[in-house]
């Protein structure tokens, strides 16, 4: 379920960044803030368990930021 949600978020951010590059920054920040808060909460577990629980949120955040950046980059390469 979490994987499907992350995929949907990445696709939405990429499409939004391609269509409206400037307006896509705010949703991207919101997604980053959400994943960061969830990761911080999961990271409070003791020891290695905290690092293991935080890792999926960090990777999801990285994937969402990368997809938005790729959408903006693709928009920049348009001939129009």
C-alpha positions in Angstrom: 0.0 0.0 0.0 2.8 2.4 0.9 4.6 1.6 -2.3 1.6 2.3 -4.4 1.1 5.6 -2.6 4.7 6.7 -3.2 4.4 5.8 -6.9 1.2 7.8 -7.3 2.9 10.8 -5.5 5.9 10.6 -7.8 3.8 10.4 -10.9 1.6 13.4 -9.8 4.7 15.5 -8.9 6.3 14.7 -12.2 3.2 15.6 -14.2 2.6 18.7 -12.2 6.3 19.8 -12.5 6.1 19.3 -16.3 2.9 21.2 -16.7 3.4 23.9 -14.1 7.1 24.1 -13.0 6.8 27.0 -10.7 3.6 25.9 -9.0 4.9 22.4 -8.4 7.4 23.6 -5.7 4.8 24.0 -3.0 3.4 20.5 -3.3 6.9 19.1 -3.4 7.7 20.9 -0.2 4.6 19.5 1.4 5.5 16.0 0.4 9.0 16.4 1.7 7.7 17.8 5.0 5.3 14.9 5.4 7.9 12.3 4.7 10.4 14.1 6.9 8.0 14.2 9.8 7.1 10.5 9.4 10.8 9.6 9.2 11.6 11.6 12.3 8.9 9.9 14.2 10.0 6.5 13.0 13.6 7.3 13.7 12.9 7.8 17.4 12.9 4.0 18.0 15.9 2.9 19.9 19.2 1.8 18.2 19.3 0.3 14.7 15.6 -0.2 14.7 15.2 3.6 14.4 17.5 3.7 11.4 15.7 0.8 9.7 12.3 2.3 10.3 13.4 5.7 9.0 15.0 4.4 5.8 11.8 3.9 3.7 10.7 7.4 4.3 14.1 8.8 3.3 14.1 6.8 0.1 10.5 7.8 -0.7 11.3 11.5 -0.1 14.4 11.2 -2.4 12.2 9.5 -5.1 9.5 12.2 -4.9 12.1 15.0 -5.2 13.9 13.3 -8.0 10.7 12.8 -10.0 9.7 16.5 -9.6 13.2 17.5 -10.7 13.0 15.3 -13.8 9.6 16.8 -14.7 11.0 20.3 -14.5 14.1 19.2 -16.5 12.0 17.7 -19.2 9.9 20.9 -19.4 13.1 22.8 -19.8 14.1 20.7 -22.8 10.9 21.4 -24.7 11.4 23.2 -28.0 8.6 25.7 -27.3 
